[in-house]
């Protein structure tokens, strides 16, 4: 007996909105669900067989994986668990019915066809992830190699091509979408499918609000005393409890617990890249004052550490001094001094200063306060007035700005025709399945949603 494999479905219309295409889930497209579910969850031993189709089996573990994936990918669904299981099981059965019918009618696919399909799927996945590096990173996170992924795609592509050829043999793929039909669909759905959110490319200069010379010198003396105590053999946790100005962590011996790298400020990420577990860092400046940390443990995406903070107070005069500097730098930018040169000279952002303040491209609607309102009123090439955030004063330059727009019918017509084609193909496929289901042995060993052992 063959255990049913996980499969990948038909790709949607290139460039066509996914929320529209998701309304059409033909039996062929459901193989994508089982493939993604297999990648998202570790394989579990089959506890029971829920259905047999021809000489193929559908296991309860596979059904559970498919249902769980639907819940994860569509968290707002209101369908009950039992109803969703029934729907998923029916689609899994239909996939095997098509495969069995293709076998009976001697519909076959050649190796080169499968290889071409696999190459197309791999290329589409890489394009969706952005580049080769992100593709490999995604594989590593899921515990896959590209070779293993290709092997999985080969089986699923073979099944998909078998089903496609069977449909062609039955004349199901001869469908005509008229220009009028496609244009009518566009006019009825233009506001939802044709809107392209605006995007903006930004650079910035960060002027950090730093303490005055006297306060800074006092802070340096205190952190030097702390380092001296540690150097003489003082226990880090004990010293943190006595000297750290962060009373919340001082009570725990400076313990910050486990923190994700993505949640750390740049200066801490840089420090942790240079020390090993058990080591204590030299003191370094932060927005709150001077800090020294002891790295307790580290994984690929998070760290556990202790800290000793010596606060250096910021005064109103410090804030005014930073704003005046930001205003002076802005005047230079407006006068024509290259923004990237000013960023390299004045910006105190350790991540972007060396690149001339480059921040990258962002959706306009996704900008966080206070930058959303500032950028909304700016045009390409403009430099903002000093903008205050928790990090200090920012000078923001809009390098390029593309406002919201609605795609024309000519830009969307290929995607629309493809979508309407898939919609009609799905209806024809349902009619065909109604005819062939009775020709293939199908046995459900329990109803979806029933307890194991039910009939």
N, C-alpha and C positions, 0 to 999 in steps of 0.2 A: 504493500500500500504506500502511496505517496503522501507525505505531509505537505499541506499547502504552503507555498513559499510566500514571502512578502514581496510586493511588487511596486513598481513606480508607474504613475499614471501619465496620461497625455498632458503635455505642457499646454498652458493657456495661451491666449493670443498675445503675441509679443507686444509689450508696451501697453496692454489693455488693463484697466483697473481691476485688481484682484477681487475687490469686494463685489464687483459685478459678476465676474467669472465664477465666484464661489456659489452663486445661486444655482449653478448648473453642476450637479454632481452625478455624472453618468456612471454606470458600472465600471467603465474603463478608468475613470478618474479616481475611483476609490482605491485603486492599487497604490496610489501615492500615499494615502492614509496609512496603509499597513507598512509601507517602506519607512516612512518617517517615524512611526511608532516603534519599529524595530531598532531604529537608530537612537531613539530617546530612552528606551528602557532595556535593562539587562535581560537576556533570555532567561526564562524560567522553565522548569520541567513541566511537561504537559500533564495536567491533573485529570483531564477528561477530554473526550471527543464530543463536540457539540453538533457536528454534521459531517456526513459523507456525501461527496458528489462524484459520481463515476468511481474511479479508483483513487480519488484524492480525499484528504481529511482536513477538517478545520478544527483546531484545538481550542479549548476554552481560554488558554493563556493568550492565544493570538487574538481572540475576540475581545478579551479584557484590554489588551494593549491598544487595539484599534479604538475602543470606546474611550479609554483614558486619553488618548491623543486628541480625540474630538473635543473632549471636555477642556483640555489645555489650550487648544487652538481656537476654541470658540467659547470662552468663559461666560459669555452672556446668554448662552442658550438656555431656554426654559423647558426643554424636552426632558421628560422623566428618564431615570436610568433604564427602566424596563423598556420603554418605547425606543430609546436610543440603541439599546442592545439589539432589539428586534430589527431596526433599520440597518444597522451595521452588518448583522449576520446575513440578512437578505442580500446585501450587496456583495459580501464575500462569496456567498453561494453562487450568485450570478456570474462572478468572475470565473469560477471554476466550470460553470455550465458552458460558457463561451469557449474555454480552453478545451473541454472535452468534445464539444461539437466540432471544433477545428480539427482535432485529432481524427475523429470519425470520417470527416470529409477529406482526409489526407492533405490538409492545408499545412504547408511547411514554410520555414524561412531559412535562408542561407546564412552561413557564418558571416560573410561580409556585411549583410544587412544588419545583423545584430551588432557588429563592431561599430558600424556607422552610427547606429542609434545610441550606443554607449558613449561614443565620442561626443555626440551632440548633447547628451545629458550632462556629462562631465563639464563640457564647455559652458553650458547654461548655468551650472552650479557655480563655477568660478566667476562668471560674469555677475551673478547675483550677489556673491560675497565681496566683490570689488577687485581683487587681484589674487595672484598666485600665493602670496604670503598669507593673506587672510584665509584662503582656501585650506592651506596646510595647517594653519592654526586651528581652524574649525574641526578638521579631521582629528587633530591631536586631542582636542577637548572631548570629542566623542569616542576616543580610543580606536580610531580607524587609521588604516594606511590607504593610500590611493589604490593600491593593488586590490585590497580587500573590498573597497568600494566598487571598483570596476567589476569584480567577480559577482557581487550582489546585483549590480545593474544588468549584467549579461543575462541572468535568469529572468529578471523582470522584463527586460526589453524583448526577449524571445516570446514571452507570453503576450505582451502587448502587440507585437507584430503579427502573431498568430491570429489574435482577435481582429486586428485591422484587416488582414487578408480575407478572413471569413466574411467580414462585412462587405468588402469589395466584391467578393464572389456572389453575394446575395443582392448586389446592386444597391446597398444601403447608403453608399457614399456619394451617389449622384444627386447632389442637392444644388439648387440654383437660388442665389440670393440676389434679388433685383436691386438696382441702384436706388429706386424709390423706397424700397423696404428699409434699406440701410439708412437712408437720409431721414426717413420718418423716425426711426429709432433714435438717431442722434438728436433730432429736434425735441423729442419727448424726454430725453435723459441728459441733455446737454449740461445742465447745472451740476449734476452729480458725477458724470463720467469725464467731463471736459475740463474741469478746473485744475490748474497747475499752481500749487502754492508758491508764493514769492520766495526768493532766496537772496542772500546778501553775503558778500565776501568782506571780511573785516581784518583790520590790524589795530594794535593798540600800544600805548606807552603807559606803563604803570609807575606811578610815583608813590612809594610806600611812606606812610606817616611814621617817622622815626623819632625817638626821644632826643631831647637836647643833649649836648655834650656832657654836662655835669651828671645827669641821670644815667646816661649810658656808661660813663666811667664807674659810677657806683655799682651798676649792675655787673659790669665786667669784674670788679673786685670781688663781689659776692660769689659769682660762678667760679672764679679762680680758687676761692677758699673751699668751695665744694669739691672741685677736682683734686685739690691738695689732700683733703680728707680721704677721698676715694683712693688716691695714689698711695696713701700710707696704710692701706688695707681695710678701710672702712667698708662695711657691708652696704651695698647699693640700696636695698630696701630700707635699712635702718636710717641711712643718711637722707633718703627721700622723705621719710616720715618726719625728720627733724628740720630739714632745710627747704623743701619744695613749697613754693607759693601756691601750687595747685592743690588746695586742701582736699578736694574730692578724691584725687588719686594718692595724695600723701598718706591718707589714712589706710591705704592698701599697700603701702611701701612703694608707691609710684606706679603700681601695676595698671596698665591700660587695657590688659586683656588682648584678645585677638581682634585685629583691625584689618580690613581689606585694603590692599594697595591702592585701589581706586578711590578710597576715602581719605587717603593721606595727602597732606600738602606737599608740594614739590620738594621743599627742602628736606623733609623727612624721608621721602622716597630716595633722594640722592644719598642721604646718610646710610640708609639700610642697604643700599647697593654696594657699600664700601666696607661694611663690618660683618662679622660672622657671629652666630649664636654664642653667647657667653661673653662677648666683647662689649666694652663701653666706648661710646663715641667721644671725641673732643667736643667742647662746648660750641654751639653755633647759634646765630641770631634767628629769631622768629618774630612774628607779628606781636607776640605777647611779651617777649623778652629773650633771655638766654636759656638754652635748653641743652641738657645732656641726656642721652638715652642708653639703656642697656638692652641689647637684643637677646631675648630669651629663646625664641624659636621662630622658624620661618618656613613657609610652604611656597608653592608657585604663585599663589594669589593673595596671601595674607601674612601678617606678622604678629607676634606677641612680644611686647616690650614693656619696660619700666622707664619712667622719666623723672627728672628733677628740673623744675621750672623756677627760674629767678625772674620775677616780673620786673619790667622797667616801665614806669608809668608814663603815659602820653598826656601832654597838656594841651590846652587850647592853642597855645603859641606854636606847638609842634604841628598841629593841624593847619594853622594859617600858613606856616612856612612851606608845607608840602603843596598847598593849593597855589601859593604864589609861584613856586617852581613850575608846577604844571601849566599855569597861565603863561609864564615866560616861554616855555617850550612850545606851546601852541602858537604863540605869536611868530616864532621862527618857522613853524610848519606852514602857517598861512602866508608868510612872506616868501615862501618858495624853497626853503631848505628841505631836501628829501626826507620824507617821514621815516624811511627805514634807517637812515643815518642817525636821525634823532633818537630812534628807538634803541639802536646799538649803544649810543652814548649815554642816554638818560634812563631807559626803562630798567626797573628793578624786578621784572618778571624773569626768573631764571630759566623758564621754559621757552619763552618767545624772543627774548632780547637779542640773542645771536642771529636770529632769522629776520631781524628787522621788524619785530612785533607782529609777525604773521599769525593770525588766529585761524584762518580757513573760511570755509563756506558753511552757512547755516540757513535753515528755514526761518524766515522772518517771524512767523507765528510761534516759533519755538524758543525765541530769545527770552531770557529771564530778566526780571526787574533788577536794576533800573534801566538796563540797556534796551529793552523792548521799546519803551516810549522814546528814548533818545534816537535810536536808529530809525524809527518810523518817520521822524520828521527830517531826515537827512537824505541828500542826494549823493550820487557817486562822486567821489573826489573830495567830499567835505570832511573836515576834522571837527569833532565835537568840542564844546566847552568842557572843562574838567568835570568828570562824573565820579561821585563818591560811592564806594562800595566797602564791604568789610575788609578788602585788601588794601585800600588806599584810593588815590585819585587816578582815574583813567582818562586818557585822550584816545578817543575812538575814531578811526578813519574808515569811511565806507569806500572800499576800493572798487566794488561793482555791486549793482543792485538790480535785481529782476523782479518787478512787482507781480502780484497775482495776475494770472491771465486765463482765458478760456481757449482751449484748443479748437481749431476749426474742424469742420467736417472732413476736409481733405486730409488733415493730419491724422484723423481717427478712423477713416473709412475702412482701412484694411483690418484694423482690430475689431471694428463693429461687424464687418462681414464674417470674420472668423468666429466671433462670438455667436452670431445668429446661426451660422453653419453648425457649430457644436450643439446649439440648442435644438435644432431640428434633427440632427443626427441622434441626439439622446432620445428623442421621442420615437424615432424609427427603431432604435436599438431596443427600447422597451417593448415595442410591438413584436419585434423579432424574438425577444426572449420569451414572451408569452407563448409563442409557437413551439420553441425548442425545449422549454423546461420539461415538458411531458416526455421528451425523448431521452432524457438523461436521468439516471438513477440519482435521486436525492433523498437522503434520510436525515431528519433532525432527531438527535437522541434526547434532546430536551428543548423546551422553548427558551428563547433568550430571556434572561432575567429570572429564570426559575432556579431553584436550589439544585446542586448536583444530585443526580440520581432521579430527577423528575423525568416524565415521559414527554 
